[in-house]
Amino acid sequence: MMACGSEPARDEGITANIRIVCNDAFASRLAPTGGVRLQGQHDSSGTFFTFVSRAKMNSELRNLSLRTLALAAAVASLLPFGAQAAEPLAVGKVFKDCKDCPEMVVLPTGTFTMGTPETEVGREPDEGPQHPVTFAKPVAISRFQVLAGEWDAYVRDSGYRMPDGDTRPGRECKAGVPRYERTAKHPAVCMDFPEAQAYVAWLSKKSGQAYRLVSESLREYAARAGSTGPFPFPLDADKDYSIAQHANTYGAGDGYNFTSPGGSFPANAFGVYDMHGNVYEWTADCFNDSYSGAPSDGSAWATGDCKVRRIRGNDWGEAPVFSRSGNRNAVYPDARGDWLGFRVARDL
């Protein structure tokens, strides 16, 4: 067997190169003290090995880690507000994805019965048949109806000018502004269905998150908040079908002649406000006259008569019977008025 030999090591920064004419085991003995062999290459004169100093390698790795952390921090600083955290949000957690974004609350996953029993006072035929709907994945919904201040941020940022709408005397919408007094904390009103969709697209781009209009089923799930009756709260005592202590509907008994600021009434068990009054809300669903064939996964019903759109909730000028959790209504997509707004959702 040929004797082993080597050439002197050549220091090249953090590595040392050695040429041997023997086997790998001998090469390991030739490695510099504290060195680590990186690779071996064969040629006609033997095997050429590259070694690295362990101390120098550790130093380089530390420097690389610091550079990696700095790069990660730089990238994170470029992400939209609220897009940097990857930790799952707990049920009931309230968050905002940007300064002008709506406040969101995380809903629990679960299954509920959508629709109303035939014995419920005020029930209409389109509220059945009752059927189970399951929300298998976490989802968040805006705590309030989209507020005027949030809508105004979109209008300023996009440069959009809303047209006038609703020609009824005293009920006109002038460039998206109702005749009655409102503040940034009142619900935004006077937008039609395409304008609500445009806001959602703007919000998604601004926040870096995928927002959407609520589906009918998500809206009812959030309104019921675990309850099964007409309301998740009792009717007012000693009054004939009144919910003035819990919602803004027809009459001044609730303290408001028009809309009320978001959060003026108690939140429900899911932490959501104004689910039974103030203004009606656009949903993503097309019109269907019953729940036969309705989705069971919480998604919007995107088939049917999409020339008509479903709305949910109730408004400040309608009777409380229309505020029931399972009540349904519908309008044309170009409808606009001082009684109509919307709410948003985000899958987590």
JOBEL-V40166 format. One line per field, one symbol per residue. ss: DSSP state (@ for helix, = for strand, . for the rest). phi: phi as a letter, one per 30 degrees, with the letter a starting at -180 (. if undefined). psi: psi as a letter, one per 20 degrees, with the letter a starting at -180 (. if undefined). Layout:
BEGIN
ss=???
phi=???
psi=???
END
This chain:
BEGIN
ss=.....=...===..======...@@@@@@@....=========..========@@@@@@@@@@@@@@@@@@@@@@@@@...............==........====..=====..........@@@...=====...====....=@@@@@@@@@@@......=.......==..==.......==.....@@@@@@@@@@@@@@@...===..@@@@@@@@@....................................=..................========.................========.......@@@@.....====.......===.====.
phi=.dddaacddcdbiccbcbcbbbcdddddddeeeicbdcabbcbdckcccccbddddddddddddddddddddddddddddeicddcddcdeidcabdaecdddcbdcddlbbcdjbdddddidcedcbddadbccdcdbcbddceededdddddddddidcdddaicdeicdcchicddddbbdcdddbicdddddddddddddddcibcdadddeddddedddhjdbcdbdbddddibdhcbddbacbejcddjbdbdceeidcddddcicchdblibdbdbddddbdacdideccidddcbjcddbcdbbjabdccddddceecdbbabddcdaadbbbabbbbdc
psi=pqqqrrqqqopmdjqpppprkbrhghhhhiqqpjrppgrppqahibpoqpqppgghghghhghggghggggghgghiiqqpiihpiqqpqpipprpirgjqqpqppqqraproqrqqiippiqqhjjrqqqqppnhqqqqqphrqpqhhgghgggghijpoqrrrojppijqooljprhrqqahiqqprjqaghhghhggggggghijqnrrqqrgghghghghliriahqjrqqpqkqomqkhiiqobprjhijphbqqqpjirqqaiikqqlikafqrpqriqrppjrjojqqjjirqojrbnjiqqpqrcrrijqqhhjiqhjqqrqrqijqqrjjpbrqrrpq.
END
